[in-house]
Amino acid sequence: MGRIVSNFFISMDGVVERPDQWHFPYFDDEMGKVVGSGMETTKAFLMGHRLYDEWSQHWPAQSPDEPFASFINTTPKYVVAHEPFDAQWSNTTVVAGDEQSIVDRLGEVKEQTEGDISMSGSATTARWLIKQGLLDELALLVHPIAVAHGQRLFEDTGTVRLELTEHRALPTGVLLVRYAPVAG
């Protein structure tokens, strides 16, 4: 059975929006290994509609020699959306409908997948998955920077209890922390 694993580059003050504006000075070989190991266990990819719109315009146009482009363009992708739409990106399935039908379909995807169903970004979708009891792991690369503006991972969610499952510091001062949501 698959696990849904949500991955974020996140600032010390909880911002996950626009990491392209603050993340790259901290990216090094060690972080590359962390990201690469996540790609190795990923058998499917899950995203929200907004991220799909951004990535489907960018990644198919990239060279297959680019490792992430080769990975994301060939990996099965599931897009959680409020309304059905015609997905043009290869290997993409739209999961739309009422809340219960989306929960049921994602449960089926987990049952049918041997490995991780990874997410990168899609904070709104990650919060919804936690609320529905579908998220199995939250993997954060916490950067030693306060961004002070932008969408935060947890906004207006109420209390979210998490259990620490792994932690370590990378040479750049970035912390890798993995959490499992705690029911109740």
mmCIF file of the C-alpha atoms, coordinates in Angstrom:
data_MODEL
# 
_entry.id   MODEL 
# 
loop_
_atom_site.group_PDB 
_atom_site.id 
_atom_site.type_symbol 
_atom_site.label_atom_id 
_atom_site.label_alt_id 
_atom_site.label_comp_id 
_atom_site.label_asym_id 
_atom_site.label_entity_id 
_atom_site.label_seq_id 
_atom_site.pdbx_PDB_ins_code 
_atom_site.Cartn_x 
_atom_site.Cartn_y 
_atom_site.Cartn_z 
_atom_site.occupancy 
_atom_site.B_iso_or_equiv 
_atom_site.pdbx_formal_charge 
_atom_site.auth_seq_id 
_atom_site.auth_comp_id 
_atom_site.auth_asym_id 
_atom_site.auth_atom_id 
_atom_site.pdbx_PDB_model_num 
ATOM 1   C CA . MET A 1 1   ? 0.000   0.000  0.000   1.00 0.00 ? 1   MET A CA 1 
ATOM 2   C CA . GLY A 1 2   ? 1.242   3.459  -0.872  1.00 0.00 ? 2   GLY A CA 1 
ATOM 3   C CA . ARG A 1 3   ? 1.836   6.385  1.421   1.00 0.00 ? 3   ARG A CA 1 
ATOM 4   C CA . ILE A 1 4   ? 1.048   10.005 0.636   1.00 0.00 ? 4   ILE A CA 1 
ATOM 5   C CA . VAL A 1 5   ? 4.139   12.064 1.477   1.00 0.00 ? 5   VAL A CA 1 
ATOM 6   C CA . SER A 1 6   ? 3.978   15.846 1.271   1.00 0.00 ? 6   SER A CA 1 
ATOM 7   C CA . ASN A 1 7   ? 7.330   17.627 0.787   1.00 0.00 ? 7   ASN A CA 1 
ATOM 8   C CA . PHE A 1 8   ? 7.946   21.323 1.346   1.00 0.00 ? 8   PHE A CA 1 
ATOM 9   C CA . PHE A 1 9   ? 10.754  23.806 1.284   1.00 0.00 ? 9   PHE A CA 1 
ATOM 10  C CA . ILE A 1 10  ? 9.677   25.986 4.203   1.00 0.00 ? 10  ILE A CA 1 
ATOM 11  C CA . SER A 1 11  ? 11.052  29.083 5.907   1.00 0.00 ? 11  SER A CA 1 
ATOM 12  C CA . MET A 1 12  ? 11.506  29.416 9.671   1.00 0.00 ? 12  MET A CA 1 
ATOM 13  C CA . ASP A 1 13  ? 8.303   31.465 9.808   1.00 0.00 ? 13  ASP A CA 1 
ATOM 14  C CA . GLY A 1 14  ? 6.272   28.815 7.983   1.00 0.00 ? 14  GLY A CA 1 
ATOM 15  C CA . VAL A 1 15  ? 6.194   30.306 4.474   1.00 0.00 ? 15  VAL A CA 1 
ATOM 16  C CA . VAL A 1 16  ? 6.019   27.778 1.630   1.00 0.00 ? 16  VAL A CA 1 
ATOM 17  C CA . GLU A 1 17  ? 5.080   30.132 -1.196  1.00 0.00 ? 17  GLU A CA 1 
ATOM 18  C CA . ARG A 1 18  ? 7.611   31.031 -3.904  1.00 0.00 ? 18  ARG A CA 1 
ATOM 19  C CA . PRO A 1 19  ? 10.604  29.066 -2.601  1.00 0.00 ? 19  PRO A CA 1 
ATOM 20  C CA . ASP A 1 20  ? 12.317  29.929 -5.895  1.00 0.00 ? 20  ASP A CA 1 
ATOM 21  C CA . GLN A 1 21  ? 12.851  33.382 -4.364  1.00 0.00 ? 21  GLN A CA 1 
ATOM 22  C CA . TRP A 1 22  ? 14.635  32.215 -1.171  1.00 0.00 ? 22  TRP A CA 1 
ATOM 23  C CA . HIS A 1 23  ? 15.503  28.500 -1.337  1.00 0.00 ? 23  HIS A CA 1 
ATOM 24  C CA . PHE A 1 24  ? 18.385  28.197 -3.809  1.00 0.00 ? 24  PHE A CA 1 
ATOM 25  C CA . PRO A 1 25  ? 21.201  29.703 -1.701  1.00 0.00 ? 25  PRO A CA 1 
ATOM 26  C CA . TYR A 1 26  ? 20.701  26.732 0.663   1.00 0.00 ? 26  TYR A CA 1 
ATOM 27  C CA . PHE A 1 27  ? 20.649  23.990 -1.963  1.00 0.00 ? 27  PHE A CA 1 
ATOM 28  C CA . ASP A 1 28  ? 23.781  21.851 -1.887  1.00 0.00 ? 28  ASP A CA 1 
ATOM 29  C CA . ASP A 1 29  ? 24.807  18.254 -2.593  1.00 0.00 ? 29  ASP A CA 1 
ATOM 30  C CA . GLU A 1 30  ? 23.459  17.057 0.760   1.00 0.00 ? 30  GLU A CA 1 
ATOM 31  C CA . MET A 1 31  ? 20.018  18.532 0.073   1.00 0.00 ? 31  MET A CA 1 
ATOM 32  C CA . GLY A 1 32  ? 20.220  17.086 -3.418  1.00 0.00 ? 32  GLY A CA 1 
ATOM 33  C CA . LYS A 1 33  ? 20.654  13.640 -1.851  1.00 0.00 ? 33  LYS A CA 1 
ATOM 34  C CA . VAL A 1 34  ? 17.587  14.180 0.347   1.00 0.00 ? 34  VAL A CA 1 
ATOM 35  C CA . VAL A 1 35  ? 15.496  15.231 -2.645  1.00 0.00 ? 35  VAL A CA 1 
ATOM 36  C CA . GLY A 1 36  ? 16.920  12.403 -4.764  1.00 0.00 ? 36  GLY A CA 1 
ATOM 37  C CA . SER A 1 37  ? 16.134  9.767  -2.159  1.00 0.00 ? 37  SER A CA 1 
ATOM 38  C CA . GLY A 1 38  ? 12.530  10.966 -2.169  1.00 0.00 ? 38  GLY A CA 1 
ATOM 39  C CA . MET A 1 39  ? 12.397  10.601 -5.929  1.00 0.00 ? 39  MET A CA 1 
ATOM 40  C CA . GLU A 1 40  ? 13.687  7.013  -5.619  1.00 0.00 ? 40  GLU A CA 1 
ATOM 41  C CA . THR A 1 41  ? 10.729  5.940  -3.453  1.00 0.00 ? 41  THR A CA 1 
ATOM 42  C CA . THR A 1 42  ? 8.125   7.878  -5.452  1.00 0.00 ? 42  THR A CA 1 
ATOM 43  C CA . LYS A 1 43  ? 5.860   5.751  -7.617  1.00 0.00 ? 43  LYS A CA 1 
ATOM 44  C CA . ALA A 1 44  ? 3.193   8.419  -8.233  1.00 0.00 ? 44  ALA A CA 1 
ATOM 45  C CA . PHE A 1 45  ? 2.860   12.159 -7.778  1.00 0.00 ? 45  PHE A CA 1 
ATOM 46  C CA . LEU A 1 46  ? -0.077  14.082 -6.299  1.00 0.00 ? 46  LEU A CA 1 
ATOM 47  C CA . MET A 1 47  ? -0.771  17.775 -6.751  1.00 0.00 ? 47  MET A CA 1 
ATOM 48  C CA . GLY A 1 48  ? -3.449  20.421 -6.631  1.00 0.00 ? 48  GLY A CA 1 
ATOM 49  C CA . HIS A 1 49  ? -4.882  22.042 -9.737  1.00 0.00 ? 49  HIS A CA 1 
ATOM 50  C CA . ARG A 1 50  ? -2.862  25.253 -9.357  1.00 0.00 ? 50  ARG A CA 1 
ATOM 51  C CA . LEU A 1 51  ? 0.474   23.407 -9.218  1.00 0.00 ? 51  LEU A CA 1 
ATOM 52  C CA . TYR A 1 52  ? -0.619  21.247 -12.136 1.00 0.00 ? 52  TYR A CA 1 
ATOM 53  C CA . ASP A 1 53  ? -1.305  24.395 -14.184 1.00 0.00 ? 53  ASP A CA 1 
ATOM 54  C CA . GLU A 1 54  ? 2.194   25.740 -13.432 1.00 0.00 ? 54  GLU A CA 1 
ATOM 55  C CA . TRP A 1 55  ? 4.150   22.528 -13.840 1.00 0.00 ? 55  TRP A CA 1 
ATOM 56  C CA . SER A 1 56  ? 2.285   21.245 -16.914 1.00 0.00 ? 56  SER A CA 1 
ATOM 57  C CA . GLN A 1 57  ? 3.361   24.418 -18.727 1.00 0.00 ? 57  GLN A CA 1 
ATOM 58  C CA . HIS A 1 58  ? 7.001   24.067 -17.665 1.00 0.00 ? 58  HIS A CA 1 
ATOM 59  C CA . TRP A 1 59  ? 8.184   20.461 -17.281 1.00 0.00 ? 59  TRP A CA 1 
ATOM 60  C CA . PRO A 1 60  ? 7.015   18.866 -20.553 1.00 0.00 ? 60  PRO A CA 1 
ATOM 61  C CA . ALA A 1 61  ? 9.049   21.484 -22.445 1.00 0.00 ? 61  ALA A CA 1 
ATOM 62  C CA . GLN A 1 62  ? 12.273  20.644 -20.585 1.00 0.00 ? 62  GLN A CA 1 
ATOM 63  C CA . SER A 1 63  ? 14.974  18.341 -21.930 1.00 0.00 ? 63  SER A CA 1 
ATOM 64  C CA . PRO A 1 64  ? 14.717  14.688 -20.862 1.00 0.00 ? 64  PRO A CA 1 
ATOM 65  C CA . ASP A 1 65  ? 18.381  15.086 -19.865 1.00 0.00 ? 65  ASP A CA 1 
ATOM 66  C CA . GLU A 1 66  ? 17.177  17.224 -16.953 1.00 0.00 ? 66  GLU A CA 1 
ATOM 67  C CA . PRO A 1 67  ? 16.753  14.609 -14.168 1.00 0.00 ? 67  PRO A CA 1 
ATOM 68  C CA . PHE A 1 68  ? 13.626  16.089 -12.596 1.00 0.00 ? 68  PHE A CA 1 
ATOM 69  C CA . ALA A 1 69  ? 11.987  16.630 -15.999 1.00 0.00 ? 69  ALA A CA 1 
ATOM 70  C CA . SER A 1 70  ? 12.576  13.005 -16.924 1.00 0.00 ? 70  SER A CA 1 
ATOM 71  C CA . PHE A 1 71  ? 11.198  11.914 -13.543 1.00 0.00 ? 71  PHE A CA 1 
ATOM 72  C CA . ILE A 1 72  ? 8.069   14.079 -13.416 1.00 0.00 ? 72  ILE A CA 1 
ATOM 73  C CA . ASN A 1 73  ? 7.140   13.668 -17.079 1.00 0.00 ? 73  ASN A CA 1 
ATOM 74  C CA . THR A 1 74  ? 7.114   9.850  -16.842 1.00 0.00 ? 74  THR A CA 1 
ATOM 75  C CA . THR A 1 75  ? 5.688   9.384  -13.329 1.00 0.00 ? 75  THR A CA 1 
ATOM 76  C CA . PRO A 1 76  ? 1.931   8.825  -12.945 1.00 0.00 ? 76  PRO A CA 1 
ATOM 77  C CA . LYS A 1 77  ? 0.354   12.053 -11.723 1.00 0.00 ? 77  LYS A CA 1 
ATOM 78  C CA . TYR A 1 78  ? -2.926  12.598 -9.867  1.00 0.00 ? 78  TYR A CA 1 
ATOM 79  C CA . VAL A 1 79  ? -4.453  16.065 -9.697  1.00 0.00 ? 79  VAL A CA 1 
ATOM 80  C CA . VAL A 1 80  ? -6.997  16.923 -7.007  1.00 0.00 ? 80  VAL A CA 1 
ATOM 81  C CA . ALA A 1 81  ? -9.440  19.438 -8.462  1.00 0.00 ? 81  ALA A CA 1 
ATOM 82  C CA . HIS A 1 82  ? -12.829 20.917 -7.610  1.00 0.00 ? 82  HIS A CA 1 
ATOM 83  C CA . GLU A 1 83  ? -14.068 20.376 -11.168 1.00 0.00 ? 83  GLU A CA 1 
ATOM 84  C CA . PRO A 1 84  ? -13.038 17.849 -13.833 1.00 0.00 ? 84  PRO A CA 1 
ATOM 85  C CA . PHE A 1 85  ? -10.810 19.177 -16.594 1.00 0.00 ? 85  PHE A CA 1 
ATOM 86  C CA . ASP A 1 86  ? -8.980  17.769 -19.589 1.00 0.00 ? 86  ASP A CA 1 
ATOM 87  C CA . ALA A 1 87  ? -5.391  17.126 -18.468 1.00 0.00 ? 87  ALA A CA 1 
ATOM 88  C CA . GLN A 1 88  ? -2.975  17.278 -21.387 1.00 0.00 ? 88  GLN A CA 1 
ATOM 89  C CA . TRP A 1 89  ? 0.217   16.333 -19.497 1.00 0.00 ? 89  TRP A CA 1 
ATOM 90  C CA . SER A 1 90  ? 1.171   12.699 -20.058 1.00 0.00 ? 90  SER A CA 1 
ATOM 91  C CA . ASN A 1 91  ? 0.377   10.154 -17.328 1.00 0.00 ? 91  ASN A CA 1 
ATOM 92  C CA . THR A 1 92  ? -2.060  12.521 -15.578 1.00 0.00 ? 92  THR A CA 1 
ATOM 93  C CA . THR A 1 93  ? -5.345  11.515 -13.965 1.00 0.00 ? 93  THR A CA 1 
ATOM 94  C CA . VAL A 1 94  ? -7.730  14.164 -12.631 1.00 0.00 ? 94  VAL A CA 1 
ATOM 95  C CA . VAL A 1 95  ? -9.392  13.266 -9.324  1.00 0.00 ? 95  VAL A CA 1 
ATOM 96  C CA . ALA A 1 96  ? -12.467 15.479 -9.077  1.00 0.00 ? 96  ALA A CA 1 
ATOM 97  C CA . GLY A 1 97  ? -15.959 15.348 -7.689  1.00 0.00 ? 97  GLY A CA 1 
ATOM 98  C CA . ASP A 1 98  ? -17.491 15.819 -4.294  1.00 0.00 ? 98  ASP A CA 1 
ATOM 99  C CA . GLU A 1 99  ? -15.277 15.576 -1.231  1.00 0.00 ? 99  GLU A CA 1 
ATOM 100 C CA . GLN A 1 100 ? -16.200 11.966 -0.430  1.00 0.00 ? 100 GLN A CA 1 
ATOM 101 C CA . SER A 1 101 ? -15.595 10.726 -3.969  1.00 0.00 ? 101 SER A CA 1 
ATOM 102 C CA . ILE A 1 102 ? -12.136 12.356 -3.961  1.00 0.00 ? 102 ILE A CA 1 
ATOM 103 C CA . VAL A 1 103 ? -11.354 10.762 -0.577  1.00 0.00 ? 103 VAL A CA 1 
ATOM 104 C CA . ASP A 1 104 ? -12.510 7.372  -1.884  1.00 0.00 ? 104 ASP A CA 1 
ATOM 105 C CA . ARG A 1 105 ? -10.512 7.672  -5.123  1.00 0.00 ? 105 ARG A CA 1 
ATOM 106 C CA . LEU A 1 106 ? -7.338  8.702  -3.295  1.00 0.00 ? 106 LEU A CA 1 
ATOM 107 C CA . GLY A 1 107 ? -7.839  5.746  -0.965  1.00 0.00 ? 107 GLY A CA 1 
ATOM 108 C CA . GLU A 1 108 ? -7.936  3.518  -4.052  1.00 0.00 ? 108 GLU A CA 1 
ATOM 109 C CA . VAL A 1 109 ? -4.777  5.156  -5.406  1.00 0.00 ? 109 VAL A CA 1 
ATOM 110 C CA . LYS A 1 110 ? -3.021  4.432  -2.097  1.00 0.00 ? 110 LYS A CA 1 
ATOM 111 C CA . GLU A 1 111 ? -4.204  0.799  -2.215  1.00 0.00 ? 111 GLU A CA 1 
ATOM 112 C CA . GLN A 1 112 ? -2.973  0.346  -5.795  1.00 0.00 ? 112 GLN A CA 1 
ATOM 113 C CA . THR A 1 113 ? 0.421   2.020  -5.352  1.00 0.00 ? 113 THR A CA 1 
ATOM 114 C CA . GLU A 1 114 ? 3.474   0.212  -4.006  1.00 0.00 ? 114 GLU A CA 1 
ATOM 115 C CA . GLY A 1 115 ? 5.643   3.070  -2.833  1.00 0.00 ? 115 GLY A CA 1 
ATOM 116 C CA . ASP A 1 116 ? 5.264   6.732  -2.084  1.00 0.00 ? 116 ASP A CA 1 
ATOM 117 C CA . ILE A 1 117 ? 2.717   9.040  -3.629  1.00 0.00 ? 117 ILE A CA 1 
ATOM 118 C CA . SER A 1 118 ? 4.695   12.242 -3.314  1.00 0.00 ? 118 SER A CA 1 
ATOM 119 C CA . MET A 1 119 ? 3.666   15.859 -3.305  1.00 0.00 ? 119 MET A CA 1 
ATOM 120 C CA . SER A 1 120 ? 5.772   18.967 -3.624  1.00 0.00 ? 120 SER A CA 1 
ATOM 121 C CA . GLY A 1 121 ? 4.042   22.146 -2.657  1.00 0.00 ? 121 GLY A CA 1 
ATOM 122 C CA . SER A 1 122 ? 0.253   22.338 -2.909  1.00 0.00 ? 122 SER A CA 1 
ATOM 123 C CA . ALA A 1 123 ? -0.229  23.609 0.660   1.00 0.00 ? 123 ALA A CA 1 
ATOM 124 C CA . THR A 1 124 ? -4.011  23.804 0.350   1.00 0.00 ? 124 THR A CA 1 
ATOM 125 C CA . THR A 1 125 ? -4.148  20.196 -0.845  1.00 0.00 ? 125 THR A CA 1 
ATOM 126 C CA . ALA A 1 126 ? -1.776  19.072 1.934   1.00 0.00 ? 126 ALA A CA 1 
ATOM 127 C CA . ARG A 1 127 ? -3.954  20.721 4.595   1.00 0.00 ? 127 ARG A CA 1 
ATOM 128 C CA . TRP A 1 128 ? -7.046  19.067 3.120   1.00 0.00 ? 128 TRP A CA 1 
ATOM 129 C CA . LEU A 1 129 ? -5.332  15.656 3.076   1.00 0.00 ? 129 LEU A CA 1 
ATOM 130 C CA . ILE A 1 130 ? -4.412  16.032 6.755   1.00 0.00 ? 130 ILE A CA 1 
ATOM 131 C CA . LYS A 1 131 ? -8.006  16.941 7.592   1.00 0.00 ? 131 LYS A CA 1 
ATOM 132 C CA . GLN A 1 132 ? -9.244  13.869 5.697   1.00 0.00 ? 132 GLN A CA 1 
ATOM 133 C CA . GLY A 1 133 ? -6.735  11.543 7.395   1.00 0.00 ? 133 GLY A CA 1 
ATOM 134 C CA . LEU A 1 134 ? -5.057  10.716 4.062   1.00 0.00 ? 134 LEU A CA 1 
ATOM 135 C CA . LEU A 1 135 ? -1.609  12.257 4.560   1.00 0.00 ? 135 LEU A CA 1 
ATOM 136 C CA . ASP A 1 136 ? 0.930   9.777  5.913   1.00 0.00 ? 136 ASP A CA 1 
ATOM 137 C CA . GLU A 1 137 ? 4.031   11.949 6.168   1.00 0.00 ? 137 GLU A CA 1 
ATOM 138 C CA . LEU A 1 138 ? 4.944   15.616 6.123   1.00 0.00 ? 138 LEU A CA 1 
ATOM 139 C CA . ALA A 1 139 ? 8.590   16.085 5.104   1.00 0.00 ? 139 ALA A CA 1 
ATOM 140 C CA . LEU A 1 140 ? 9.925   19.587 5.643   1.00 0.00 ? 140 LEU A CA 1 
ATOM 141 C CA . LEU A 1 141 ? 13.230  21.150 4.683   1.00 0.00 ? 141 LEU A CA 1 
ATOM 142 C CA . VAL A 1 142 ? 13.189  24.072 7.121   1.00 0.00 ? 142 VAL A CA 1 
ATOM 143 C CA . HIS A 1 143 ? 15.413  26.880 5.845   1.00 0.00 ? 143 HIS A CA 1 
ATOM 144 C CA . PRO A 1 144 ? 17.189  29.276 8.225   1.00 0.00 ? 144 PRO A CA 1 
ATOM 145 C CA . ILE A 1 145 ? 15.431  32.321 6.835   1.00 0.00 ? 145 ILE A CA 1 
ATOM 146 C CA . ALA A 1 146 ? 12.318  34.294 7.796   1.00 0.00 ? 146 ALA A CA 1 
ATOM 147 C CA . VAL A 1 147 ? 10.526  35.353 4.630   1.00 0.00 ? 147 VAL A CA 1 
ATOM 148 C CA . ALA A 1 148 ? 7.781   37.354 6.404   1.00 0.00 ? 148 ALA A CA 1 
ATOM 149 C CA . HIS A 1 149 ? 5.252   37.205 3.547   1.00 0.00 ? 149 HIS A CA 1 
ATOM 150 C CA . GLY A 1 150 ? 3.520   34.583 1.480   1.00 0.00 ? 150 GLY A CA 1 
ATOM 151 C CA . GLN A 1 151 ? 1.330   31.574 2.052   1.00 0.00 ? 151 GLN A CA 1 
ATOM 152 C CA . ARG A 1 152 ? 2.148   29.586 5.148   1.00 0.00 ? 152 ARG A CA 1 
ATOM 153 C CA . LEU A 1 153 ? 1.793   25.832 5.369   1.00 0.00 ? 153 LEU A CA 1 
ATOM 154 C CA . PHE A 1 154 ? -0.738  26.077 8.182   1.00 0.00 ? 154 PHE A CA 1 
ATOM 155 C CA . GLU A 1 155 ? -3.191  28.946 7.772   1.00 0.00 ? 155 GLU A CA 1 
ATOM 156 C CA . ASP A 1 156 ? -6.533  28.958 9.543   1.00 0.00 ? 156 ASP A CA 1 
ATOM 157 C CA . THR A 1 157 ? -6.365  25.209 10.157  1.00 0.00 ? 157 THR A CA 1 
ATOM 158 C CA . GLY A 1 158 ? -6.830  25.087 13.884  1.00 0.00 ? 158 GLY A CA 1 
ATOM 159 C CA . THR A 1 159 ? -4.600  22.742 15.835  1.00 0.00 ? 159 THR A CA 1 
ATOM 160 C CA . VAL A 1 160 ? -2.739  20.099 13.828  1.00 0.00 ? 160 VAL A CA 1 
ATOM 161 C CA . ARG A 1 161 ? -0.930  17.486 15.916  1.00 0.00 ? 161 ARG A CA 1 
ATOM 162 C CA . LEU A 1 162 ? 2.177   15.878 14.431  1.00 0.00 ? 162 LEU A CA 1 
ATOM 163 C CA . GLU A 1 163 ? 4.607   13.229 15.629  1.00 0.00 ? 163 GLU A CA 1 
ATOM 164 C CA . LEU A 1 164 ? 8.307   13.646 14.816  1.00 0.00 ? 164 LEU A CA 1 
ATOM 165 C CA . THR A 1 165 ? 9.665   10.601 12.955  1.00 0.00 ? 165 THR A CA 1 
ATOM 166 C CA . GLU A 1 166 ? 13.052  11.896 11.736  1.00 0.00 ? 166 GLU A CA 1 
ATOM 167 C CA . HIS A 1 167 ? 15.248  14.950 12.078  1.00 0.00 ? 167 HIS A CA 1 
ATOM 168 C CA . ARG A 1 168 ? 18.724  16.046 11.093  1.00 0.00 ? 168 ARG A CA 1 
ATOM 169 C CA . ALA A 1 169 ? 20.619  19.177 10.251  1.00 0.00 ? 169 ALA A CA 1 
ATOM 170 C CA . LEU A 1 170 ? 22.176  19.679 6.827   1.00 0.00 ? 170 LEU A CA 1 
ATOM 171 C CA . PRO A 1 171 ? 25.507  21.556 6.453   1.00 0.00 ? 171 PRO A CA 1 
ATOM 172 C CA . THR A 1 172 ? 23.746  24.739 5.232   1.00 0.00 ? 172 THR A CA 1 
ATOM 173 C CA . GLY A 1 173 ? 21.709  24.974 8.431   1.00 0.00 ? 173 GLY A CA 1 
ATOM 174 C CA . VAL A 1 174 ? 18.577  23.588 6.789   1.00 0.00 ? 174 VAL A CA 1 
ATOM 175 C CA . LEU A 1 175 ? 16.741  21.108 8.995   1.00 0.00 ? 175 LEU A CA 1 
ATOM 176 C CA . LEU A 1 176 ? 15.175  17.987 7.567   1.00 0.00 ? 176 LEU A CA 1 
ATOM 177 C CA . VAL A 1 177 ? 12.184  17.071 9.716   1.00 0.00 ? 177 VAL A CA 1 
ATOM 178 C CA . ARG A 1 178 ? 9.647   14.369 8.999   1.00 0.00 ? 178 ARG A CA 1 
ATOM 179 C CA . TYR A 1 179 ? 6.317   14.173 10.795  1.00 0.00 ? 179 TYR A CA 1 
ATOM 180 C CA . ALA A 1 180 ? 3.361   11.833 10.817  1.00 0.00 ? 180 ALA A CA 1 
ATOM 181 C CA . PRO A 1 181 ? -0.057  13.356 11.499  1.00 0.00 ? 181 PRO A CA 1 
ATOM 182 C CA . VAL A 1 182 ? -1.569  12.264 14.807  1.00 0.00 ? 182 VAL A CA 1 
ATOM 183 C CA . ALA A 1 183 ? -5.237  11.291 14.614  1.00 0.00 ? 183 ALA A CA 1 
ATOM 184 C CA . GLY A 1 184 ? -7.658  13.085 16.910  1.00 0.00 ? 184 GLY A CA 1 
# 
